[in-house]
Amino acid sequence: MPTRACHRSNQPSATSRAAPMLAAPLLLALASGIASAQPTASADTSDGAVPTPPPGQRDLLGKGRMTLRANTTFSLSADLDGEGDSSVGRLGAGASYAAPLTDSVFANFSYDVEFSFYDFSNATDLTADGDPVDSVYEHTLSVGFNGRINPAWGWFAGGGVKIAAETGANDDGIYQPIGFGGVSYRFSDSLTMGFGLGVAARLEDNARILPLIQVDWRIDEQWRLSAGRTIITEGPTAALFYKANENTELFVGGGLNFREFRMDDEGPVPDGVFNDNRVPILAGVDWSATPNIRLIAGGGVTVWQEYQIDDANGNEVSSQESDPSGMLFLRLEASF
């Protein structure tokens, strides 16, 4: 049987050659249409939900603020329903700049990049060679805005573009425009809710349209509930946070992850689309070492996962679910 190398181009595209210099996970939910301009209780101010900023950042509207982030996740090996098994490690980095445009309008500019390194073994029910993809990358550039209509009502809107492909894929057909918008309502100092719509183009499918349902509920001085977008997944989520002390929060939650990548034009499915969809349940700790430096770490279980491969025309070639598997994550943020 031919080896993997026989399928792969030795001349990566211009985009893929640039990718390693930029490095990786993006915890943007833009791919699933979950995004807004306002910073949140999550660790990612690039796409936060309507809720409030994390502790120590509530003066954000008074000045511009830059946030740099780096993170890594690793999903342990899991058996596929058919033949073979798989695991994946991710590395990522990003930067956001948030600043007021007027007394009532706030803007956030963000760039994130993620590299995922898949390790398939004998996954012959996905592709004949048992190794559908090796390394893939995502770049996401976005801008968001939010403002106050009155003390109770607010709004958010924005858009961007995502590039997602396997290393070596053609530059054509890898760009995915994204847009989002909605309103928020502040019921009290402890409860804010929002609703909107997010639209994300797909590589070889109809655009994904998802409702943006967002909640930030500070139950008491120690407990809070955040839904819509949190630090623990790349899609719609819900998480419960417990404030252990002034510098530390514990959390547990889960959500949905959606990823898709254009495949190498010399791979087992030339110019196809590799889909990776997951449901993780995670727990961890969010520690503020200083007012400007945060460390988020934890682990959990991916309770459901599906790989799907489509051809260049969007027709399904194969799909496989896998057994639950453990995962670990680590994230570092610095703001100034």
LODO-31373 format. One record per residue (C-alpha): residue in three letters; residue number from 1; x, y, z. Coordinates in steps of 0.5 Angstrom, whole numbers, plus 2048, in hexadecimal, padded with zeros to 3 digits. Each point is the difference from the previous one (the first is absolute). Layout:
% LODO-31373
ala	NUM	X	Y	Z
...
END
This chain:
% LODO-31373
met	1	800	800	800
pro	2	803	807	7FE
thr	3	802	804	806
arg	4	7FD	806	803
ala	5	806	804	7FD
cys	6	7FE	7FE	7F9
his	7	7F9	804	801
arg	8	803	806	802
ser	9	803	806	7FC
asn	10	807	802	802
gln	11	7FE	808	7FE
pro	12	7FC	803	805
ser	13	7FB	806	7FE
ala	14	802	807	801
thr	15	7FB	800	806
ser	16	802	7F9	803
arg	17	808	802	800
ala	18	7FE	807	804
ala	19	7FC	7FC	805
pro	20	806	7FD	804
met	21	803	807	801
leu	22	7F9	802	803
ala	23	7FE	7FA	805
ala	24	7FA	7FE	803
pro	25	7F9	7FE	804
leu	26	7FB	805	7FE
leu	27	7FA	7FF	806
leu	28	7FC	804	7FB
ala	29	7F9	7FE	7FF
leu	30	7FF	804	7FA
ala	31	800	7F9	7FC
ser	32	7FA	7FE	803
gly	33	7FD	807	800
ile	34	801	802	807
ala	35	803	806	801
ser	36	7FF	808	802
ala	37	804	806	801
gln	38	800	800	808
pro	39	805	7FD	805
thr	40	7FD	7FB	804
ala	41	801	7FB	806
ser	42	804	7FC	7FB
ala	43	807	800	7FF
asp	44	7FF	802	7F9
thr	45	7FF	807	7FF
ser	46	800	7FF	7F9
asp	47	7F9	7FE	7FF
gly	48	7FD	800	807
ala	49	7F8	800	801
val	50	7FC	805	803
pro	51	802	7FF	807
thr	52	805	804	804
pro	53	808	800	800
pro	54	804	7FC	805
pro	55	802	802	807
gly	56	805	806	7FF
gln	57	7FE	802	7F9
arg	58	7FA	804	802
asp	59	803	807	7FE
leu	60	801	7FD	7F9
leu	61	7FB	806	7FD
gly	62	804	805	803
lys	63	806	7FF	7FC
gly	64	803	7FB	7FA
arg	65	803	7F9	802
met	66	804	7FB	7FD
thr	67	7FF	7F9	801
leu	68	805	7FB	7FE
arg	69	7FF	7F8	801
ala	70	803	7F9	7FF
asn	71	7FD	7FA	801
thr	72	801	7F8	7FF
thr	73	7FB	7FA	800
phe	74	801	7F9	800
ser	75	7FA	7FB	7FE
leu	76	803	7F9	802
ser	77	7FF	7FA	7FB
ala	78	7F9	7FD	7FF
asp	79	7FE	7FA	7FC
leu	80	7FB	802	7FA
asp	81	7FA	7FC	7FF
gly	82	803	7FC	7FA
glu	83	807	7FF	7FF
gly	84	806	804	804
asp	85	801	805	805
ser	86	801	808	800
ser	87	803	805	805
val	88	802	807	7FE
gly	89	804	806	804
arg	90	7FF	807	7FE
leu	91	804	806	801
gly	92	7FE	808	800
ala	93	801	807	801
gly	94	7FC	806	7FF
ala	95	7FF	808	801
ser	96	7FB	804	801
tyr	97	7FF	808	801
ala	98	7FA	803	803
ala	99	7FE	807	801
pro	100	7FB	805	800
leu	101	7FE	804	7FA
thr	102	7FB	805	803
asp	103	7FD	800	807
ser	104	7FB	7FB	7FE
val	105	803	7FC	7FB
phe	106	806	7FB	801
ala	107	804	7FC	7FB
asn	108	804	7FA	800
phe	109	805	7FE	7FB
ser	110	803	7F8	800
tyr	111	805	7FB	7FD
asp	112	800	7F9	801
val	113	804	7FA	7FD
glu	114	800	7F9	802
phe	115	804	7FA	7FE
ser	116	7FD	7F9	801
phe	117	804	7FA	7FF
tyr	118	7FC	7F9	7FF
asp	119	802	7F9	801
phe	120	7FC	7FB	7FD
ser	121	802	7F9	800
asn	122	7FD	7FB	7FB
ala	123	7F9	804	7FF
thr	124	7FF	7FC	7FA
asp	125	7F8	802	800
leu	126	802	807	7FF
thr	127	805	800	7FB
ala	128	803	7FA	7FC
asp	129	807	802	803
gly	130	7FD	800	807
asp	131	803	807	801
pro	132	7FC	805	7FD
val	133	803	807	803
asp	134	807	801	804
ser	135	801	808	802
val	136	7FA	805	7FE
tyr	137	800	807	802
glu	138	7FB	806	801
his	139	801	807	800
thr	140	7FA	805	802
leu	141	800	808	7FF
ser	142	7FA	803	803
val	143	7FD	807	803
gly	144	7FA	801	804
phe	145	7FC	806	803
asn	146	7FB	800	806
gly	147	7FD	806	803
arg	148	7FA	802	805
ile	149	7FA	803	7FD
asn	150	7FD	802	807
pro	151	802	7FD	807
ala	152	7FD	7F9	7FF
trp	153	800	7FF	7F9
gly	154	807	7FF	7FC
trp	155	802	7FD	7F9
phe	156	806	7FD	7FD
ala	157	802	7FE	7F8
gly	158	806	7FF	7FC
gly	159	803	7FB	7FB
gly	160	806	7FD	7FE
val	161	804	7FB	7FC
lys	162	802	7F9	801
ile	163	806	7FC	7FC
ala	164	800	7F8	802
ala	165	804	7FB	7FC
glu	166	804	7FA	800
thr	167	808	802	7FF
gly	168	801	7FF	7F9
ala	169	7F9	802	7FE
asn	170	7FF	805	7FA
asp	171	7FE	807	802
asp	172	7FA	800	7FC
gly	173	7F9	7FE	804
ile	174	803	801	807
tyr	175	7FD	807	802
gln	176	7FA	800	804
pro	177	7FC	807	801
ile	178	7FD	801	807
gly	179	7FA	804	803
phe	180	7FC	801	806
gly	181	7FC	805	804
gly	182	7FB	801	805
val	183	7FD	803	807
ser	184	801	7FF	807
tyr	185	7FC	802	806
arg	186	802	802	807
phe	187	7FB	7FD	805
ser	188	804	802	806
asp	189	807	801	802
ser	190	801	7F9	801
leu	191	7FC	7FD	7F9
thr	192	801	802	7F9
met	193	7FE	7FC	7FA
gly	194	800	801	7F9
phe	195	7FE	7FD	7F9
gly	196	802	800	7F9
leu	197	802	7FD	7FA
gly	198	807	7FD	7FD
val	199	801	7FE	7F9
ala	200	806	7FD	7FE
ala	201	802	7FD	7F9
arg	202	802	7F9	7FF
leu	203	805	7FD	7FB
glu	204	7FB	7FC	7FC
asp	205	7FA	800	804
asn	206	7FA	805	801
ala	207	802	806	805
arg	208	7FF	7FE	807
ile	209	7FB	805	804
leu	210	800	7FF	807
pro	211	7FC	804	806
leu	212	804	804	804
ile	213	7FD	7FF	807
gln	214	804	803	806
val	215	800	800	807
asp	216	804	803	806
trp	217	7FD	7FF	806
arg	218	804	801	807
ile	219	7FC	7FC	805
asp	220	803	803	806
glu	221	807	802	802
gln	222	803	7F9	7FE
trp	223	7FC	7FD	7FB
arg	224	7FF	802	7F9
leu	225	7FD	7FD	7FA
ser	226	802	802	7F9
ala	227	7FD	7FD	7F9
gly	228	801	802	7F9
arg	229	808	800	800
thr	230	805	7FE	805
ile	231	807	7FE	801
ile	232	800	7F9	7FF
thr	233	7FD	7FE	7F9
glu	234	800	803	7F9
gly	235	7F9	800	7FF
pro	236	7F9	802	804
thr	237	801	7FE	807
ala	238	7FE	800	807
ala	239	804	801	807
leu	240	7FF	800	807
phe	241	806	804	804
tyr	242	801	800	807
lys	243	805	806	803
ala	244	804	7FC	805
asn	245	804	807	802
glu	246	802	807	7FD
asn	247	805	7FD	7FB
thr	248	7FD	7F9	7FE
glu	249	7F9	7FD	7FD
leu	250	7FE	7F9	7FF
phe	251	7FC	7FE	7FA
val	252	7FC	7FA	7FD
gly	253	7FC	800	7FA
gly	254	800	7FE	7F8
gly	255	7FE	801	7F9
leu	256	801	7FF	7F9
asn	257	806	801	7FC
phe	258	7FF	800	7F8
arg	259	806	800	7FC
glu	260	801	7FF	7F8
phe	261	806	800	7FC
arg	262	802	800	7F8
met	263	804	7FA	7FF
asp	264	806	7FF	7FC
asp	265	7FF	800	7F8
glu	266	805	7FA	800
gly	267	7FD	7FC	806
pro	268	7FB	7FA	800
val	269	7FA	805	7FF
pro	270	803	805	7FC
asp	271	7FE	807	801
gly	272	7FA	7FD	805
val	273	7FE	803	807
phe	274	802	7FC	806
asn	275	7FB	802	806
asp	276	801	7FF	807
asn	277	7FA	801	805
arg	278	801	7FE	808
val	279	7FC	801	806
pro	280	805	801	806
ile	281	7FE	800	807
leu	282	806	804	804
ala	283	802	802	807
gly	284	805	805	802
val	285	803	806	804
asp	286	801	807	7FD
trp	287	806	803	804
ser	288	801	808	800
ala	289	808	800	802
thr	290	800	808	7FF
pro	291	7FA	804	7FE
asn	292	803	800	7F9
ile	293	802	7F8	800
arg	294	7FB	7FA	800
leu	295	802	7F9	7FF
ile	296	7FA	7FB	7FF
ala	297	801	7F9	800
gly	298	7FC	7F9	801
gly	299	7FD	7FA	7FC
gly	300	7FA	7FC	7FF
val	301	7FD	7FB	7FB
thr	302	7FE	801	7F9
val	303	7F9	7FC	801
trp	304	7FE	800	7F8
gln	305	805	801	7FA
glu	306	7FF	7FF	7F8
tyr	307	804	801	7FB
gln	308	7FD	801	7F9
ile	309	804	800	7F9
asp	310	7FC	804	7FA
asp	311	803	800	7F9
ala	312	801	806	7FC
asn	313	7F9	801	7FE
gly	314	7FD	7FF	807
asn	315	7FE	7F9	800
glu	316	801	7FC	806
val	317	806	7FA	7FF
ser	318	800	7FD	807
ser	319	7FF	802	807
gln	320	802	7FD	806
glu	321	7FE	801	808
ser	322	805	7FE	805
asp	323	800	7FE	807
pro	324	800	805	806
ser	325	807	802	802
gly	326	804	805	805
met	327	803	806	7FE
leu	328	804	806	804
phe	329	801	807	7FE
leu	330	804	806	802
arg	331	800	807	7FF
leu	332	804	806	802
glu	333	7FD	808	7FF
ala	334	804	806	801
ser	335	7FC	807	7FF
phe	336	803	807	800
END
